[in-house]
Amino acid sequence: MKKEEKSQIIDGLVEQINSFPHIYISDISGLNAADTGALRRLCFERGIKLVVAKNTLLKKALEKANGNYEELFGVLKTPTSVMFSNESSTPAKLIKEFRRTHQRPSLKAAYVEETVYVGENQLETLVTIKSREELIGDIVLLLQSPAKNVISALQSGKHLLAGLVKTLSEKS
């Protein structure tokens, strides 16, 4: 491969790394053509971009990209595929689902919500992880709950309060 071709591949990878907030590095070696095609179709259906890349080119792209990806360099040893996603847990769920019937893909590492997860043992954590927006929504609901309780108590007791005020005003 010529240096110019390598440079184009690196630039393409940098563009994808910068445009997707969540990156999963996996190993799909050992899958036959039919299984790889099935995995690619599943990725496409779920809005995940699957790219197979040489480790040296991926490392150079990670170095050039915006962000701190140094912790991912250690997993760039065996054949590598990269899953780019806008949703934090979708690739992890896809990997888990696909592995019910296949040996691969195996998770090498992931960059999710600006945190690095290294190793196959992190897959369950990544499946259950919530996105920043989901966490903010949960916090808002928790903060609204006490206020809603106070408002509903006041609304349900407004007739009682009105009756008490009326009785007190009539006594004086």
ChimeraX attribute file (.defattr): number of C-alpha atoms within 10 A of each C-alpha:
attribute: neighborCount
match mode: 1-to-1
recipient: residues
	/A:1	5
	/A:2	6
	/A:3	8
	/A:4	9
	/A:5	10
	/A:6	12
	/A:7	14
	/A:8	11
	/A:9	17
	/A:10	23
	/A:11	17
	/A:12	12
	/A:13	23
	/A:14	19
	/A:15	15
	/A:16	18
	/A:17	23
	/A:18	15
	/A:19	14
	/A:20	15
	/A:21	16
	/A:22	24
	/A:23	25
	/A:24	25
	/A:25	25
	/A:26	26
	/A:27	20
	/A:28	21
	/A:29	15
	/A:30	13
	/A:31	15
	/A:32	10
	/A:33	9
	/A:34	9
	/A:35	16
	/A:36	16
	/A:37	12
	/A:38	13
	/A:39	20
	/A:40	16
	/A:41	14
	/A:42	16
	/A:43	20
	/A:44	12
	/A:45	10
	/A:46	14
	/A:47	15
	/A:48	23
	/A:49	18
	/A:50	21
	/A:51	14
	/A:52	15
	/A:53	16
	/A:54	15
	/A:55	17
	/A:56	13
	/A:57	16
	/A:58	22
	/A:59	20
	/A:60	16
	/A:61	23
	/A:62	21
	/A:63	15
	/A:64	18
	/A:65	19
	/A:66	13
	/A:67	11
	/A:68	14
	/A:69	18
	/A:70	11
	/A:71	14
	/A:72	19
	/A:73	16
	/A:74	11
	/A:75	17
	/A:76	19
	/A:77	12
	/A:78	13
	/A:79	15
	/A:80	22
	/A:81	24
	/A:82	23
	/A:83	20
	/A:84	25
	/A:85	24
	/A:86	17
	/A:87	19
	/A:88	24
	/A:89	21
	/A:90	20
	/A:91	28
	/A:92	22
	/A:93	16
	/A:94	17
	/A:95	22
	/A:96	19
	/A:97	11
	/A:98	17
	/A:99	13
	/A:100	9
	/A:101	9
	/A:102	13
	/A:103	12
	/A:104	20
	/A:105	22
	/A:106	19
	/A:107	25
	/A:108	25
	/A:109	26
	/A:110	30
	/A:111	20
	/A:112	20
	/A:113	15
	/A:114	13
	/A:115	12
	/A:116	18
	/A:117	20
	/A:118	19
	/A:119	15
	/A:120	13
	/A:121	12
	/A:122	15
	/A:123	23
	/A:124	13
	/A:125	12
	/A:126	18
	/A:127	17
	/A:128	13
	/A:129	17
	/A:130	16
	/A:131	15
	/A:132	12
	/A:133	9
	/A:134	11
	/A:135	12
	/A:136	12
	/A:137	12
	/A:138	13
	/A:139	12
	/A:140	11
	/A:141	12
	/A:142	11
	/A:143	11
	/A:144	11
	/A:145	12
	/A:146	11
	/A:147	11
	/A:148	12
	/A:149	11
	/A:150	11
	/A:151	12
	/A:152	12
	/A:153	11
	/A:154	13
	/A:155	12
	/A:156	11
	/A:157	12
	/A:158	12
	/A:159	11
	/A:160	12
	/A:161	13
	/A:162	11
	/A:163	12
	/A:164	12
	/A:165	11
	/A:166	11
	/A:167	11
	/A:168	10
	/A:169	9
	/A:170	8
	/A:171	6
	/A:172	5
